[in-house]
Amino acid sequence: MPEVSRFFGLVISMYHDDHLPPHFHVKYAEHRAQIHIETLEIIEGKIPNRVLALTLEWAALHRAELRENWQRAQVGVPPTKIEPLE
């Protein structure tokens, strides 16, 4: 799964040709979740509240880039890296 960003121990990634709705994957230690790009809601999995807050802050800042990466991944083009949260 191509990594899109990494910060504060979180790994954000997207699969090629993944199922709808448009989303990204978050990994933090043993925790996993899928976050809807448009609503920024968890659609699957569970992550700690602090990790969710950091993830949502980052995603809100980079939503346009996430949308673009989703489109790239749907046609088999590797997603581009997105700046981490600082």
C-alpha positions as CSV (number, residue, x, y, z in Angstrom):
1,M,0.0,0.0,0.0
2,P,1.6,3.3,-1.1
3,E,2.4,5.6,1.8
4,V,1.1,9.2,1.3
5,S,2.4,10.8,4.5
6,R,3.9,10.0,7.9
7,F,3.9,12.1,11.1
8,F,3.8,11.6,14.9
9,G,3.9,7.8,14.4
10,L,0.9,7.8,12.0
11,V,1.2,6.3,8.6
12,I,-1.3,7.5,5.9
13,S,-1.7,5.4,2.8
14,M,-3.9,4.6,-0.2
15,Y,-4.5,1.4,-2.0
16,H,-4.5,1.3,-5.8
17,D,-8.0,0.7,-7.2
18,D,-9.6,0.6,-3.7
19,H,-13.3,0.3,-3.1
20,L,-15.7,3.3,-2.8
21,P,-16.2,5.7,-1.0
22,P,-13.0,7.7,-1.5
23,H,-10.9,7.2,1.6
24,F,-7.5,6.8,3.0
25,H,-6.0,4.4,5.5
26,V,-4.4,5.4,8.9
27,K,-2.1,3.1,10.9
28,Y,-0.9,3.9,14.4
29,A,0.8,1.1,16.3
30,E,-1.7,-1.7,16.3
31,H,-4.7,0.6,15.4
32,R,-6.1,0.9,11.9
33,A,-8.9,3.0,10.4
34,Q,-10.3,4.1,7.1
35,I,-11.3,7.8,6.8
36,H,-13.8,9.1,4.2
37,I,-12.1,12.0,2.3
38,E,-15.2,14.1,1.9
39,T,-16.8,13.7,5.4
40,L,-13.7,13.0,7.4
41,E,-15.6,10.3,9.2
42,I,-14.3,6.9,10.2
43,I,-15.8,4.3,7.8
44,E,-14.0,1.3,9.3
45,G,-11.7,0.6,12.2
46,K,-10.9,2.4,15.3
47,I,-8.0,4.7,16.4
48,P,-7.4,6.6,19.6
49,N,-9.1,10.0,19.9
50,R,-5.8,11.9,20.0
51,V,-4.7,10.1,16.8
52,L,-8.0,10.8,15.2
53,A,-7.8,14.5,16.0
54,L,-4.3,14.7,14.5
55,T,-5.5,12.8,11.4
56,L,-8.5,15.0,10.9
57,E,-6.5,18.2,11.3
58,W,-4.0,17.0,8.7
59,A,-6.8,15.7,6.3
60,A,-8.7,19.0,6.5
61,L,-5.5,20.9,5.4
62,H,-4.8,18.5,2.6
63,R,-8.3,17.4,1.3
64,A,-7.7,18.6,-2.3
65,E,-4.4,16.6,-2.4
66,L,-6.2,13.6,-1.0
67,R,-8.9,13.8,-3.6
68,E,-6.3,14.1,-6.3
69,N,-4.4,11.1,-4.9
70,W,-7.6,9.1,-4.8
71,Q,-8.2,9.8,-8.5
72,R,-4.6,8.8,-9.3
73,A,-4.9,5.5,-7.3
74,Q,-8.1,4.6,-9.1
75,V,-6.3,4.5,-12.5
76,G,-3.2,2.7,-11.1
77,V,-1.0,5.8,-10.8
78,P,1.0,6.0,-7.6
79,P,-0.2,8.7,-5.2
80,T,2.1,11.6,-4.5
81,K,3.5,12.4,-1.1
82,I,1.7,14.9,1.0
83,E,3.4,17.1,3.6
84,P,3.1,15.9,7.1
85,L,1.5,17.7,10.0
86,E,4.0,19.7,11.9
